[in-house]
Amino acid sequence: MSAESNEESAHGIESRFGWPIGGIIAGAVGAAAFGLVMWLFDPEIVQVTIPAFYGLEAGGIAGWAIHIAHGAVLGVIFGFIVTREIMLGIIRTNPETEALSETGVTVRLVGAGLAFGLAIWAIIPLIVLPTLAGPVGGEAATEFPGTAVESLSGHALYGLVLGAVFAITIDVHHQPADSPFEE
């Protein structure tokens, strides 16, 4: 490790391995929040549908473990995306609109998390799951609430929590990034 990566930061984790760790933590916490929403609306999604998709028996903690693992993997993807120089440049750009210029990097990361959560909702339950589950799941695949309000709100909650926990965990203030909008 270089001397730069060993320096302590006043906020978050500062190292070349920081964003994957932050992504895993943020994704797992976001998935837990989303899982609670699903469990409150329809406990069978977590207890039956998720394990059944992998050919596992219903019950136990298998559904929760799979859901948290999915969230952690998606958290790493989010961490990778938002720590690339071009995305950091966009997040840290000082926009000319008064409302946005008053927001800090933390609020912008929460917004990026929300956008990521909504993108995940548009891709996974609306496109991927019906495509994969159709031949495998038969009628059960059509029962998965891909377009339901609960799914949308759960993915939005996942994204908000993901962005907030990532912003708290990882220091993105000192990473090099140039705004793609400035000349």
NORBELVEN-V39256 format. One record per residue. N is the residue number from 1. RES is the residue in one small letter. PHI is phi in degrees with one decimal (none if undefined). BURIAL is 1 if it has 24 or more other ideal C-beta (glycine too) atoms within 12 Angstrom, else 0. Layout:
# NORBELVEN-V39256
N|RES|PHI|BURIAL  N|RES|PHI|BURIAL
This chain:
# NORBELVEN-V39256
1|m|none|0  2|s|-80.3|0  3|a|-62.2|0  4|e|-61.1|0  5|s|-77.6|0  6|n|-92.1|0  7|e|-68.1|0  8|e|-83.1|0  9|s|-106.9|0  10|a|-75.1|0  11|h|-147.5|0  12|g|79.5|1  13|i|-100.4|1  14|e|-118.6|1  15|s|-164.5|1  16|r|-72.6|0  17|f|-103.0|0  18|g|-65.2|1  19|w|-65.3|1  20|p|-64.9|1  21|i|-64.6|1  22|g|-61.4|1  23|g|-64.7|1  24|i|-63.4|1  25|i|-62.9|1  26|a|-63.5|1  27|g|-65.3|1  28|a|-67.4|1  29|v|-66.5|1  30|g|-62.0|1  31|a|-66.6|1  32|a|-64.4|1  33|a|-63.2|1  34|f|-63.3|1  35|g|-60.3|1  36|l|-63.9|1  37|v|-62.7|1  38|m|-60.7|1  39|w|-65.1|1  40|l|-69.0|0  41|f|-79.3|0  42|d|-156.1|0  43|p|-59.1|0  44|e|-66.3|0  45|i|-61.4|1  46|v|-75.3|1  47|q|-83.8|1  48|v|-120.4|1  49|t|-64.3|1  50|i|-63.8|1  51|p|-63.0|0  52|a|-63.6|1  53|f|-60.3|1  54|y|-99.7|0  55|g|77.2|0  56|l|-98.9|0  57|e|-71.6|0  58|a|-70.9|0  59|g|97.2|0  60|g|71.3|0  61|i|-103.9|0  62|a|-57.8|0  63|g|-62.6|1  64|w|-64.4|1  65|a|-62.2|0  66|i|-65.8|1  67|h|-62.7|1  68|i|-65.7|1  69|a|-63.2|0  70|h|-59.2|1  71|g|-61.9|1  72|a|-65.6|1  73|v|-63.5|1  74|l|-64.5|1  75|g|-63.7|1  76|v|-65.7|1  77|i|-62.6|1  78|f|-59.3|1  79|g|-59.1|1  80|f|-62.4|0  81|i|-64.1|1  82|v|-76.8|1  83|t|-98.2|1  84|r|-73.9|0  85|e|-54.7|0  86|i|-66.3|0  87|m|-69.9|1  88|l|-61.8|1  89|g|-61.4|0  90|i|-66.7|1  91|i|-64.7|1  92|r|-93.1|1  93|t|-62.5|0  94|n|-90.6|0  95|p|-69.9|0  96|e|-83.2|0  97|t|-83.0|0  98|e|-63.3|0  99|a|-63.8|0  100|l|-73.5|0  101|s|-69.0|0  102|e|-85.1|0  103|t|-84.0|0  104|g|-95.8|0  105|v|-63.0|1  106|t|-61.0|1  107|v|-64.1|0  108|r|-68.3|1  109|l|-67.5|1  110|v|-63.2|1  111|g|-63.1|1  112|a|-64.9|1  113|g|-64.3|1  114|l|-61.4|1  115|a|-61.2|1  116|f|-64.9|1  117|g|-60.6|1  118|l|-69.2|1  119|a|-66.1|1  120|i|-62.4|1  121|w|-61.8|1  122|a|-70.8|0  123|i|-91.6|0  124|i|-74.0|1  125|p|-73.5|1  126|l|-91.5|0  127|i|-115.6|0  128|v|-69.9|0  129|l|-60.4|1  130|p|-62.1|0  131|t|-68.0|0  132|l|-76.9|0  133|a|-80.4|1  134|g|-52.7|0  135|p|-68.6|0  136|v|-86.3|0  137|g|-90.7|0  138|g|61.1|0  139|e|-66.5|0  140|a|-61.5|0  141|a|-66.6|0  142|t|-76.9|0  143|e|-82.9|0  144|f|-66.7|1  145|p|-79.8|1  146|g|-61.1|1  147|t|-102.5|0  148|a|-66.4|0  149|v|-59.5|0  150|e|-61.6|1  151|s|-66.2|1  152|l|-61.4|1  153|s|-67.2|1  154|g|-65.4|1  155|h|-68.1|1  156|a|-64.8|1  157|l|-61.8|1  158|y|-55.0|1  159|g|-64.5|1  160|l|-63.2|1  161|v|-66.9|1  162|l|-55.4|1  163|g|-63.1|1  164|a|-66.4|1  165|v|-67.1|1  166|f|-62.7|1  167|a|-63.6|1  168|i|-74.3|0  169|t|-82.6|1  170|i|-114.0|1  171|d|-90.5|1  172|v|-104.3|1  173|h|-71.4|0  174|h|-102.2|0  175|q|-81.1|1  176|p|-68.0|0  177|a|-163.2|0  178|d|-107.6|0  179|s|-69.3|0  180|p|-75.3|0  181|f|-96.3|0  182|e|-93.7|0  183|e|-84.3|0
